[in-house]
Amino acid sequence: MRVVLINPPWRFEHSVYFGCREPHLPLEFGYAKTLLEQHGHEVLLLDGHLWQLEAAEVAARAVNFAPEMAVVTTAPSYLFWRCAPPELRVPRDIIARLGSQIPIIVAVGPHGSSTPRSTLHKLSADVVLMGECEEAITDLADAGSPAEVAGAAWRGCGETVHVNGPPRTATFIDAPPLAWPDAWLRRHHHHHHRFDRVPDRPGAEVEASRGCPYTCTFCAKIDFRDRYRRRRLDLLLAEIDALIRQGVSYVYFIDEIFLPQRPLLEALCERDVQFGVQTRIDLWKPDMLDLLGAAGCVSVEAGVESLTPAGRDVLDKKCRLSTDELTGLLIGARRSIPFVQANLIRSAGDDAGTIADWREMLRREGVWANDPVPLFPYPSAPDYRRLWGEPDDTAWERAHAYYLRRFEGFSDIQEADPLPLAELECLTC
């Protein structure tokens, strides 16, 4: 089968999206392309975001490939499945441009994983693959019919939607080393979440583990990338070594939680590469933080979330350390890592003055803590289920309206004038 994999040219105006807007490698499609080709399929991977293509050009290149199946993602890479733009206007625009010129249109991403029926209808797609998608895409290309694929949802007659089981979990531990064209990496100027220096060589994203063993109330991962798995070290290092040979000087581990792993850090000590991670600082001992810095880590996002034990309990952090102990680890990490960030979430009961004083104290020690961010109640987060139960076909609209209604101001990386979801999704129709 001829398959085209499409990462759209993302736009974020009037969105509440708070993720990074730079292009990032579409790892889910990298895995899918490798597996599809191993199964004898012919694949074209189009990244409209990385190559700064107009939507019309992306659609034209896809159609010119004469594929039998097109797969479109609803989030800008696996890195942002947990904080995707709530709206579907960009993938819907691409799919509308493809029209009936491609026999099977498939959507993958967090939207269809949580709300397959509404996603199918909004996008006018033929199939939604729920959950982690690389193996499911390959299974669909092999079978030719979604009825044979676990984790698939598809449209039947009229308004009928068939759903074949729960969202999919990929094996992942044996995910093959990804190989990116030199031209792609030359365009990847961005070093994600790096602030210690201006990039002078390409960056890249890699994945050492997937999922998280914790169930924090705010984290959107239940319907995808949930169960924790660690990738085989030899495969991961083979991918990193290839990137280094291609001139990459910085990699960002997109892991939901980068847990201490001595063999990986010791292997990175031997390689000429720097990297960034997101983690929980309470899971690290001082000696392992020293090793993290020695291995080349130059950027850490550390989830603290709340400054009170009660606040962390409300978020179900299961953190056993006090705020003073967390503070000590953050300051200790900064001694060997150039940029350390403590992430805070806007939580009921946290005192604004206490937060301001704590942020200023950390700043004097060289650690940056953000102004607490109001988090979106994604349908794949426990927060959503606590508020409204299991997601239904209007879950995204409900969460979006609640978010706009609840918060008067947003973070400085969000749009100042977000639109209601229904209005936003019609902008590019």
Secondary structure, DSSP 8 states (H G I E B T S, - for coil): -EEEEEE-----TT----S--S----HHHHHHHHHHHHTT-EEEEEETTTTT--HHHHHHHHHHT--SEEEEESSSSGGGGGG--S--HHHHHHHHHHTTSSSEEEEESHHHHH-HHHHHHHHT-SEEE-BS-HHHHHHHHHHSSGGGSTTEEEE-STT-EEE-SS-B----TT-------HHHHHH----TT--SS---S-EEEE-SEES-S---TT---TTSS-S-EE--HHHHHHHHHHHHHTT--EEEE--SS----HHHHHHHHTSS-EEEEEE-GGG--HHHHHHHHHTTEEEEEEEEE-SSHHHHHHTT----S-HHHHHHHHHHHHTT-SEEEEEEB--TT--HHHHHHHHHHHHHTT-EE---B-----TTSHHHHHHHSS--TTHHHHHHHHHHHH-S---TTS-SS---HHHHHTTT-
